[in-house]
Amino acid sequence: MVKIYCIGGGYVGGPTIAVIALKCPHMYIVGVIDISVLPINAWNSDQVPHLRALALKKSSCNAEEKNLIFSY
């Protein structure tokens, strides 16, 4: 069982971990942990956060169904 967590859900951590989740679907859990509620709530919302590139929207939505979590 492989788990990867990124500390920080900002401009670097969120998009990076979304790509890892997309490219490595065999991993059990890929997640982002942040002490701030705002970026985590933004990533977990149905709306695209300002920090998620439009190209990543489809990628991260597909990944979220499988192995991508955002938590604080």
PDB file of N, CA, C and O in Angstrom:
ATOM      1  N   MET A   1       0.847  -1.167   0.000  1.00  0.00           N
ATOM      2  CA  MET A   1       0.000   0.000   0.000  1.00  0.00           C
ATOM      3  C   MET A   1       0.897   1.237   0.000  1.00  0.00           C
ATOM      4  O   MET A   1       1.702   1.426   0.913  1.00  0.00           O
ATOM      5  N   VAL A   2       0.759   2.064  -1.010  1.00  0.00           N
ATOM      6  CA  VAL A   2       1.587   3.251  -1.150  1.00  0.00           C
ATOM      7  C   VAL A   2       0.747   4.481  -0.841  1.00  0.00           C
ATOM      8  O   VAL A   2      -0.355   4.638  -1.364  1.00  0.00           O
ATOM      9  N   LYS A   3       1.277   5.353   0.015  1.00  0.00           N
ATOM     10  CA  LYS A   3       0.613   6.612   0.338  1.00  0.00           C
ATOM     11  C   LYS A   3       1.602   7.747   0.124  1.00  0.00           C
ATOM     12  O   LYS A   3       2.752   7.672   0.556  1.00  0.00           O
ATOM     13  N   ILE A   4       1.149   8.791  -0.542  1.00  0.00           N
ATOM     14  CA  ILE A   4       1.950   9.991  -0.736  1.00  0.00           C
ATOM     15  C   ILE A   4       1.113  11.170  -0.269  1.00  0.00           C
ATOM     16  O   ILE A   4      -0.045  11.311  -0.659  1.00  0.00           O
ATOM     17  N   TYR A   5       1.700  12.011   0.564  1.00  0.00           N
ATOM     18  CA  TYR A   5       1.026  13.222   1.012  1.00  0.00           C
ATOM     19  C   TYR A   5       1.888  14.425   0.711  1.00  0.00           C
ATOM     20  O   TYR A   5       3.113  14.366   0.825  1.00  0.00           O
ATOM     21  N   CYS A   6       1.259  15.503   0.333  1.00  0.00           N
ATOM     22  CA  CYS A   6       1.929  16.772   0.089  1.00  0.00           C
ATOM     23  C   CYS A   6       1.504  17.720   1.204  1.00  0.00           C
ATOM     24  O   CYS A   6       0.316  17.826   1.510  1.00  0.00           O
ATOM     25  N   ILE A   7       2.453  18.400   1.803  1.00  0.00           N
ATOM     26  CA  ILE A   7       2.137  19.378   2.838  1.00  0.00           C
ATOM     27  C   ILE A   7       1.955  20.727   2.156  1.00  0.00           C
ATOM     28  O   ILE A   7       2.906  21.294   1.617  1.00  0.00           O
ATOM     29  N   GLY A   8       0.747  21.228   2.185  1.00  0.00           N
ATOM     30  CA  GLY A   8       0.423  22.513   1.569  1.00  0.00           C
ATOM     31  C   GLY A   8      -0.396  22.336   0.308  1.00  0.00           C
ATOM     32  O   GLY A   8       0.009  21.623  -0.611  1.00  0.00           O
ATOM     33  N   GLY A   9      -1.548  22.984   0.263  1.00  0.00           N
ATOM     34  CA  GLY A   9      -2.442  22.866  -0.884  1.00  0.00           C
ATOM     35  C   GLY A   9      -2.495  24.112  -1.733  1.00  0.00           C
ATOM     36  O   GLY A   9      -3.534  24.429  -2.313  1.00  0.00           O
ATOM     37  N   GLY A  10      -1.390  24.820  -1.813  1.00  0.00           N
ATOM     38  CA  GLY A  10      -1.361  26.077  -2.557  1.00  0.00           C
ATOM     39  C   GLY A  10      -1.048  25.908  -4.026  1.00  0.00           C
ATOM     40  O   GLY A  10      -1.442  24.928  -4.658  1.00  0.00           O
ATOM     41  N   TYR A  11      -0.323  26.894  -4.563  1.00  0.00           N
ATOM     42  CA  TYR A  11      -0.036  26.942  -6.001  1.00  0.00           C
ATOM     43  C   TYR A  11       0.835  25.782  -6.486  1.00  0.00           C
ATOM     44  O   TYR A  11       0.755  25.404  -7.655  1.00  0.00           O
ATOM     45  N   VAL A  12       1.654  25.221  -5.618  1.00  0.00           N
ATOM     46  CA  VAL A  12       2.552  24.138  -6.023  1.00  0.00           C
ATOM     47  C   VAL A  12       2.005  22.782  -5.596  1.00  0.00           C
ATOM     48  O   VAL A  12       1.911  21.869  -6.417  1.00  0.00           O
ATOM     49  N   GLY A  13       1.649  22.640  -4.343  1.00  0.00           N
ATOM     50  CA  GLY A  13       1.236  21.350  -3.802  1.00  0.00           C
ATOM     51  C   GLY A  13      -0.014  20.766  -4.433  1.00  0.00           C
ATOM     52  O   GLY A  13      -0.040  19.588  -4.790  1.00  0.00           O
ATOM     53  N   GLY A  14      -1.044  21.577  -4.573  1.00  0.00           N
ATOM     54  CA  GLY A  14      -2.312  21.091  -5.124  1.00  0.00           C
ATOM     55  C   GLY A  14      -2.207  20.569  -6.546  1.00  0.00           C
ATOM     56  O   GLY A  14      -2.574  19.423  -6.803  1.00  0.00           O
ATOM     57  N   PRO A  15      -1.709  21.387  -7.486  1.00  0.00           N
ATOM     58  CA  PRO A  15      -1.583  20.898  -8.863  1.00  0.00           C
ATOM     59  C   PRO A  15      -0.608  19.734  -9.003  1.00  0.00           C
ATOM     60  O   PRO A  15      -0.834  18.821  -9.798  1.00  0.00           O
ATOM     61  N   THR A  16       0.481  19.767  -8.228  1.00  0.00           N
ATOM     62  CA  THR A  16       1.473  18.688  -8.306  1.00  0.00           C
ATOM     63  C   THR A  16       0.861  17.360  -7.887  1.00  0.00           C
ATOM     64  O   THR A  16       1.037  16.350  -8.569  1.00  0.00           O
ATOM     65  N   ILE A  17       0.153  17.358  -6.783  1.00  0.00           N
ATOM     66  CA  ILE A  17      -0.414  16.114  -6.282  1.00  0.00           C
ATOM     67  C   ILE A  17      -1.559  15.637  -7.180  1.00  0.00           C
ATOM     68  O   ILE A  17      -1.802  14.433  -7.276  1.00  0.00           O
ATOM     69  N   ALA A  18      -2.270  16.566  -7.841  1.00  0.00           N
ATOM     70  CA  ALA A  18      -3.320  16.169  -8.788  1.00  0.00           C
ATOM     71  C   ALA A  18      -2.722  15.419  -9.968  1.00  0.00           C
ATOM     72  O   ALA A  18      -3.295  14.437 -10.438  1.00  0.00           O
ATOM     73  N   VAL A  19      -1.575  15.877 -10.447  1.00  0.00           N
ATOM     74  CA  VAL A  19      -0.907  15.198 -11.563  1.00  0.00           C
ATOM     75  C   VAL A  19      -0.370  13.843 -11.119  1.00  0.00           C
ATOM     76  O   VAL A  19      -0.467  12.869 -11.866  1.00  0.00           O
ATOM     77  N   ILE A  20       0.196  13.765  -9.910  1.00  0.00           N
ATOM     78  CA  ILE A  20       0.694  12.482  -9.393  1.00  0.00           C
ATOM     79  C   ILE A  20      -0.459  11.485  -9.286  1.00  0.00           C
ATOM     80  O   ILE A  20      -0.306  10.324  -9.665  1.00  0.00           O
ATOM     81  N   ALA A  21      -1.601  11.922  -8.778  1.00  0.00           N
ATOM     82  CA  ALA A  21      -2.761  11.030  -8.654  1.00  0.00           C
ATOM     83  C   ALA A  21      -3.235  10.547 -10.018  1.00  0.00           C
ATOM     84  O   ALA A  21      -3.631   9.392 -10.175  1.00  0.00           O
ATOM     85  N   LEU A  22      -3.191  11.435 -10.997  1.00  0.00           N
ATOM     86  CA  LEU A  22      -3.617  11.064 -12.343  1.00  0.00           C
ATOM     87  C   LEU A  22      -2.651  10.072 -12.984  1.00  0.00           C
ATOM     88  O   LEU A  22      -3.075   9.088 -13.590  1.00  0.00           O
ATOM     89  N   LYS A  23      -1.359  10.333 -12.848  1.00  0.00           N
ATOM     90  CA  LYS A  23      -0.344   9.515 -13.521  1.00  0.00           C
ATOM     91  C   LYS A  23      -0.042   8.213 -12.781  1.00  0.00           C
ATOM     92  O   LYS A  23       0.524   7.289 -13.367  1.00  0.00           O
ATOM     93  N   CYS A  24      -0.410   8.127 -11.504  1.00  0.00           N
ATOM     94  CA  CYS A  24      -0.116   6.932 -10.698  1.00  0.00           C
ATOM     95  C   CYS A  24      -1.399   6.388 -10.067  1.00  0.00           C
ATOM     96  O   CYS A  24      -1.531   6.405  -8.843  1.00  0.00           O
ATOM     97  N   PRO A  25      -2.338   5.910 -10.869  1.00  0.00           N
ATOM     98  CA  PRO A  25      -3.611   5.439 -10.319  1.00  0.00           C
ATOM     99  C   PRO A  25      -3.475   4.191  -9.451  1.00  0.00           C
ATOM    100  O   PRO A  25      -4.398   3.850  -8.712  1.00  0.00           O
ATOM    101  N   HIS A  26      -2.336   3.508  -9.535  1.00  0.00           N
ATOM    102  CA  HIS A  26      -2.117   2.303  -8.738  1.00  0.00           C
ATOM    103  C   HIS A  26      -1.828   2.618  -7.276  1.00  0.00           C
ATOM    104  O   HIS A  26      -1.884   1.722  -6.434  1.00  0.00           O
ATOM    105  N   MET A  27      -1.522   3.871  -6.959  1.00  0.00           N
ATOM    106  CA  MET A  27      -1.249   4.239  -5.573  1.00  0.00           C
ATOM    107  C   MET A  27      -2.553   4.270  -4.798  1.00  0.00           C
ATOM    108  O   MET A  27      -3.585   4.702  -5.312  1.00  0.00           O
ATOM    109  N   TYR A  28      -2.497   3.814  -3.572  1.00  0.00           N
ATOM    110  CA  TYR A  28      -3.696   3.696  -2.758  1.00  0.00           C
ATOM    111  C   TYR A  28      -4.273   5.067  -2.402  1.00  0.00           C
ATOM    112  O   TYR A  28      -5.459   5.314  -2.623  1.00  0.00           O
ATOM    113  N   ILE A  29      -3.452   5.952  -1.858  1.00  0.00           N
ATOM    114  CA  ILE A  29      -3.915   7.277  -1.469  1.00  0.00           C
ATOM    115  C   ILE A  29      -2.869   8.315  -1.851  1.00  0.00           C
ATOM    116  O   ILE A  29      -1.682   8.148  -1.574  1.00  0.00           O
ATOM    117  N   VAL A  30      -3.317   9.368  -2.479  1.00  0.00           N
ATOM    118  CA  VAL A  30      -2.496  10.538  -2.747  1.00  0.00           C
ATOM    119  C   VAL A  30      -3.254  11.700  -2.138  1.00  0.00           C
ATOM    120  O   VAL A  30      -4.429  11.900  -2.447  1.00  0.00           O
ATOM    121  N   GLY A  31      -2.601  12.474  -1.273  1.00  0.00           N
ATOM    122  CA  GLY A  31      -3.348  13.517  -0.592  1.00  0.00           C
ATOM    123  C   GLY A  31      -2.574  14.782  -0.334  1.00  0.00           C
ATOM    124  O   GLY A  31      -1.346  14.817  -0.418  1.00  0.00           O
ATOM    125  N   VAL A  32      -3.319  15.821  -0.018  1.00  0.00           N
ATOM    126  CA  VAL A  32      -2.768  17.114   0.357  1.00  0.00           C
ATOM    127  C   VAL A  32      -3.262  17.436   1.759  1.00  0.00           C
ATOM    128  O   VAL A  32      -4.447  17.299   2.061  1.00  0.00           O
ATOM    129  N   ILE A  33      -2.343  17.863   2.605  1.00  0.00           N
ATOM    130  CA  ILE A  33      -2.678  18.279   3.958  1.00  0.00           C
ATOM    131  C   ILE A  33      -2.262  19.735   4.100  1.00  0.00           C
ATOM    132  O   ILE A  33      -1.152  20.102   3.716  1.00  0.00           O
ATOM    133  N   ASP A  34      -3.137  20.563   4.644  1.00  0.00           N
ATOM    134  CA  ASP A  34      -2.842  21.984   4.823  1.00  0.00           C
ATOM    135  C   ASP A  34      -3.443  22.435   6.148  1.00  0.00           C
ATOM    136  O   ASP A  34      -4.509  21.958   6.539  1.00  0.00           O
ATOM    137  N   ILE A  35      -2.765  23.354   6.845  1.00  0.00           N
ATOM    138  CA  ILE A  35      -3.298  23.846   8.114  1.00  0.00           C
ATOM    139  C   ILE A  35      -4.410  24.873   7.896  1.00  0.00           C
ATOM    140  O   ILE A  35      -5.182  25.162   8.810  1.00  0.00           O
ATOM    141  N   SER A  36      -4.487  25.414   6.698  1.00  0.00           N
ATOM    142  CA  SER A  36      -5.515  26.396   6.371  1.00  0.00           C
ATOM    143  C   SER A  36      -6.731  25.701   5.764  1.00  0.00           C
ATOM    144  O   SER A  36      -6.602  24.849   4.884  1.00  0.00           O
ATOM    145  N   VAL A  37      -7.893  26.072   6.240  1.00  0.00           N
ATOM    146  CA  VAL A  37      -9.138  25.486   5.747  1.00  0.00           C
ATOM    147  C   VAL A  37      -9.474  25.992   4.341  1.00  0.00           C
ATOM    148  O   VAL A  37     -10.081  25.266   3.555  1.00  0.00           O
ATOM    149  N   LEU A  38      -9.089  27.216   4.022  1.00  0.00           N
ATOM    150  CA  LEU A  38      -9.491  27.833   2.752  1.00  0.00           C
ATOM    151  C   LEU A  38      -9.042  27.074   1.511  1.00  0.00           C
ATOM    152  O   LEU A  38      -9.883  26.777   0.662  1.00  0.00           O
ATOM    153  N   PRO A  39      -7.748  26.739   1.357  1.00  0.00           N
ATOM    154  CA  PRO A  39      -7.380  26.019   0.135  1.00  0.00           C
ATOM    155  C   PRO A  39      -7.980  24.618   0.065  1.00  0.00           C
ATOM    156  O   PRO A  39      -8.312  24.139  -1.019  1.00  0.00           O
ATOM    157  N   ILE A  40      -8.118  23.968   1.197  1.00  0.00           N
ATOM    158  CA  ILE A  40      -8.684  22.617   1.203  1.00  0.00           C
ATOM    159  C   ILE A  40     -10.161  22.663   0.807  1.00  0.00           C
ATOM    160  O   ILE A  40     -10.618  21.846   0.007  1.00  0.00           O
ATOM    161  N   ASN A  41     -10.900  23.616   1.366  1.00  0.00           N
ATOM    162  CA  ASN A  41     -12.308  23.754   0.980  1.00  0.00           C
ATOM    163  C   ASN A  41     -12.442  24.111  -0.497  1.00  0.00           C
ATOM    164  O   ASN A  41     -13.366  23.654  -1.169  1.00  0.00           O
ATOM    165  N   ALA A  42     -11.521  24.925  -0.999  1.00  0.00           N
ATOM    166  CA  ALA A  42     -11.555  25.285  -2.420  1.00  0.00           C
ATOM    167  C   ALA A  42     -11.317  24.057  -3.289  1.00  0.00           C
ATOM    168  O   ALA A  42     -12.029  23.851  -4.272  1.00  0.00           O
ATOM    169  N   TRP A  43     -10.331  23.242  -2.944  1.00  0.00           N
ATOM    170  CA  TRP A  43     -10.037  22.041  -3.730  1.00  0.00           C
ATOM    171  C   TRP A  43     -11.176  21.035  -3.652  1.00  0.00           C
ATOM    172  O   TRP A  43     -11.445  20.333  -4.627  1.00  0.00           O
ATOM    173  N   ASN A  44     -11.847  20.956  -2.514  1.00  0.00           N
ATOM    174  CA  ASN A  44     -12.939  19.994  -2.355  1.00  0.00           C
ATOM    175  C   ASN A  44     -14.269  20.488  -2.913  1.00  0.00           C
ATOM    176  O   ASN A  44     -15.229  19.721  -2.972  1.00  0.00           O
ATOM    177  N   SER A  45     -14.343  21.743  -3.320  1.00  0.00           N
ATOM    178  CA  SER A  45     -15.599  22.289  -3.834  1.00  0.00           C
ATOM    179  C   SER A  45     -15.819  21.855  -5.284  1.00  0.00           C
ATOM    180  O   SER A  45     -14.908  21.355  -5.944  1.00  0.00           O
ATOM    181  N   ASP A  46     -17.035  22.056  -5.759  1.00  0.00           N
ATOM    182  CA  ASP A  46     -17.356  21.747  -7.151  1.00  0.00           C
ATOM    183  C   ASP A  46     -16.844  22.816  -8.102  1.00  0.00           C
ATOM    184  O   ASP A  46     -16.707  22.575  -9.301  1.00  0.00           O
ATOM    185  N   GLN A  47     -16.560  23.997  -7.565  1.00  0.00           N
ATOM    186  CA  GLN A  47     -16.050  25.088  -8.384  1.00  0.00           C
ATOM    187  C   GLN A  47     -14.544  24.955  -8.521  1.00  0.00           C
ATOM    188  O   GLN A  47     -13.873  24.427  -7.634  1.00  0.00           O
ATOM    189  N   VAL A  48     -14.024  25.433  -9.629  1.00  0.00           N
ATOM    190  CA  VAL A  48     -12.583  25.363  -9.863  1.00  0.00           C
ATOM    191  C   VAL A  48     -11.909  26.473  -9.070  1.00  0.00           C
ATOM    192  O   VAL A  48     -12.196  27.647  -9.302  1.00  0.00           O
ATOM    193  N   PRO A  49     -11.011  26.132  -8.130  1.00  0.00           N
ATOM    194  CA  PRO A  49     -10.290  27.170  -7.395  1.00  0.00           C
ATOM    195  C   PRO A  49      -9.400  27.970  -8.336  1.00  0.00           C
ATOM    196  O   PRO A  49      -8.995  27.477  -9.389  1.00  0.00           O
ATOM    197  N   HIS A  50      -9.102  29.199  -7.954  1.00  0.00           N
ATOM    198  CA  HIS A  50      -8.266  30.050  -8.794  1.00  0.00           C
ATOM    199  C   HIS A  50      -6.884  29.461  -9.003  1.00  0.00           C
ATOM    200  O   HIS A  50      -6.224  29.773  -9.995  1.00  0.00           O
ATOM    201  N   LEU A  51      -6.435  28.618  -8.093  1.00  0.00           N
ATOM    202  CA  LEU A  51      -5.085  28.079  -8.207  1.00  0.00           C
ATOM    203  C   LEU A  51      -5.005  26.798  -9.021  1.00  0.00           C
ATOM    204  O   LEU A  51      -3.906  26.301  -9.272  1.00  0.00           O
ATOM    205  N   ARG A  52      -6.139  26.250  -9.441  1.00  0.00           N
ATOM    206  CA  ARG A  52      -6.114  25.039 -10.269  1.00  0.00           C
ATOM    207  C   ARG A  52      -6.157  25.453 -11.735  1.00  0.00           C
ATOM    208  O   ARG A  52      -7.079  26.149 -12.160  1.00  0.00           O
ATOM    209  N   ALA A  53      -5.193  25.038 -12.484  1.00  0.00           N
ATOM    210  CA  ALA A  53      -5.157  25.367 -13.915  1.00  0.00           C
ATOM    211  C   ALA A  53      -6.340  24.697 -14.601  1.00  0.00           C
ATOM    212  O   ALA A  53      -6.756  23.609 -14.202  1.00  0.00           O
ATOM    213  N   LEU A  54      -6.874  25.333 -15.614  1.00  0.00           N
ATOM    214  CA  LEU A  54      -8.027  24.788 -16.328  1.00  0.00           C
ATOM    215  C   LEU A  54      -7.722  23.408 -16.905  1.00  0.00           C
ATOM    216  O   LEU A  54      -8.596  22.542 -16.944  1.00  0.00           O
ATOM    217  N   ALA A  55      -6.508  23.208 -17.342  1.00  0.00           N
ATOM    218  CA  ALA A  55      -6.118  21.903 -17.886  1.00  0.00           C
ATOM    219  C   ALA A  55      -6.134  20.816 -16.824  1.00  0.00           C
ATOM    220  O   ALA A  55      -6.331  19.644 -17.147  1.00  0.00           O
ATOM    221  N   LEU A  56      -5.929  21.183 -15.557  1.00  0.00           N
ATOM    222  CA  LEU A  56      -5.915  20.196 -14.483  1.00  0.00           C
ATOM    223  C   LEU A  56      -7.314  19.850 -13.993  1.00  0.00           C
ATOM    224  O   LEU A  56      -7.492  18.850 -13.296  1.00  0.00           O
ATOM    225  N   LYS A  57      -8.304  20.654 -14.342  1.00  0.00           N
ATOM    226  CA  LYS A  57      -9.647  20.392 -13.831  1.00  0.00           C
ATOM    227  C   LYS A  57     -10.112  18.987 -14.182  1.00  0.00           C
ATOM    228  O   LYS A  57     -10.554  18.245 -13.306  1.00  0.00           O
ATOM    229  N   LYS A  58     -10.019  18.620 -15.437  1.00  0.00           N
ATOM    230  CA  LYS A  58     -10.436  17.285 -15.855  1.00  0.00           C
ATOM    231  C   LYS A  58      -9.546  16.223 -15.220  1.00  0.00           C
ATOM    232  O   LYS A  58     -10.038  15.190 -14.766  1.00  0.00           O
ATOM    233  N   SER A  59      -8.245  16.471 -15.186  1.00  0.00           N
ATOM    234  CA  SER A  59      -7.309  15.507 -14.615  1.00  0.00           C
ATOM    235  C   SER A  59      -7.610  15.251 -13.153  1.00  0.00           C
ATOM    236  O   SER A  59      -7.715  14.100 -12.731  1.00  0.00           O
ATOM    237  N   SER A  60      -7.750  16.318 -12.374  1.00  0.00           N
ATOM    238  CA  SER A  60      -7.940  16.128 -10.947  1.00  0.00           C
ATOM    239  C   SER A  60      -9.330  15.596 -10.633  1.00  0.00           C
ATOM    240  O   SER A  60      -9.498  14.878  -9.647  1.00  0.00           O
ATOM    241  N   CYS A  61     -10.334  15.927 -11.445  1.00  0.00           N
ATOM    242  CA  CYS A  61     -11.663  15.363 -11.219  1.00  0.00           C
ATOM    243  C   CYS A  61     -11.639  13.855 -11.424  1.00  0.00           C
ATOM    244  O   CYS A  61     -12.236  13.110 -10.647  1.00  0.00           O
ATOM    245  N   ASN A  62     -10.952  13.404 -12.467  1.00  0.00           N
ATOM    246  CA  ASN A  62     -10.825  11.964 -12.694  1.00  0.00           C
ATOM    247  C   ASN A  62     -10.056  11.312 -11.559  1.00  0.00           C
ATOM    248  O   ASN A  62     -10.416  10.227 -11.102  1.00  0.00           O
ATOM    249  N   ALA A  63      -9.002  11.968 -11.104  1.00  0.00           N
ATOM    250  CA  ALA A  63      -8.180  11.395 -10.048  1.00  0.00           C
ATOM    251  C   ALA A  63      -8.938  11.356  -8.727  1.00  0.00           C
ATOM    252  O   ALA A  63      -8.792  10.404  -7.961  1.00  0.00           O
ATOM    253  N   GLU A  64      -9.748  12.379  -8.448  1.00  0.00           N
ATOM    254  CA  GLU A  64     -10.476  12.427  -7.184  1.00  0.00           C
ATOM    255  C   GLU A  64     -11.412  11.241  -7.026  1.00  0.00           C
ATOM    256  O   GLU A  64     -11.683  10.812  -5.904  1.00  0.00           O
ATOM    257  N   GLU A  65     -11.900  10.715  -8.117  1.00  0.00           N
ATOM    258  CA  GLU A  65     -12.789   9.566  -8.041  1.00  0.00           C
ATOM    259  C   GLU A  65     -12.047   8.319  -7.578  1.00  0.00           C
ATOM    260  O   GLU A  65     -12.667   7.364  -7.111  1.00  0.00           O
ATOM    261  N   LYS A  66     -10.732   8.323  -7.702  1.00  0.00           N
ATOM    262  CA  LYS A  66      -9.961   7.125  -7.410  1.00  0.00           C
ATOM    263  C   LYS A  66      -9.121   7.246  -6.146  1.00  0.00           C
ATOM    264  O   LYS A  66      -9.315   6.484  -5.199  1.00  0.00           O
ATOM    265  N   ASN A  67      -8.190   8.193  -6.123  1.00  0.00           N
ATOM    266  CA  ASN A  67      -7.187   8.135  -5.070  1.00  0.00           C
ATOM    267  C   ASN A  67      -6.685   9.486  -4.571  1.00  0.00           C
ATOM    268  O   ASN A  67      -5.624   9.542  -3.951  1.00  0.00           O
ATOM    269  N   LEU A  68      -7.403  10.569  -4.817  1.00  0.00           N
ATOM    270  CA  LEU A  68      -6.923  11.895  -4.444  1.00  0.00           C
ATOM    271  C   LEU A  68      -7.785  12.493  -3.345  1.00  0.00           C
ATOM    272  O   LEU A  68      -9.003  12.592  -3.491  1.00  0.00           O
ATOM    273  N   ILE A  69      -7.152  12.894  -2.237  1.00  0.00           N
ATOM    274  CA  ILE A  69      -7.887  13.509  -1.132  1.00  0.00           C
ATOM    275  C   ILE A  69      -7.217  14.816  -0.724  1.00  0.00           C
ATOM    276  O   ILE A  69      -6.005  14.978  -0.863  1.00  0.00           O
ATOM    277  N   PHE A  70      -8.022  15.738  -0.222  1.00  0.00           N
ATOM    278  CA  PHE A  70      -7.535  17.001   0.321  1.00  0.00           C
ATOM    279  C   PHE A  70      -8.086  17.126   1.737  1.00  0.00           C
ATOM    280  O   PHE A  70      -9.289  16.974   1.950  1.00  0.00           O
ATOM    281  N   SER A  71      -7.211  17.401   2.709  1.00  0.00           N
ATOM    282  CA  SER A  71      -7.638  17.435   4.101  1.00  0.00           C
ATOM    283  C   SER A  71      -6.850  18.469   4.884  1.00  0.00           C
ATOM    284  O   SER A  71      -5.769  18.885   4.467  1.00  0.00           O
ATOM    285  N   TYR A  72      -7.389  18.878   6.009  1.00  0.00           N
ATOM    286  CA  TYR A  72      -6.686  19.786   6.915  1.00  0.00           C
ATOM    287  C   TYR A  72      -6.622  19.193   8.291  1.00  0.00           C
ATOM    288  O   TYR A  72      -6.068  19.806   9.203  1.00  0.00           O
TER     289      TYR A  72
END
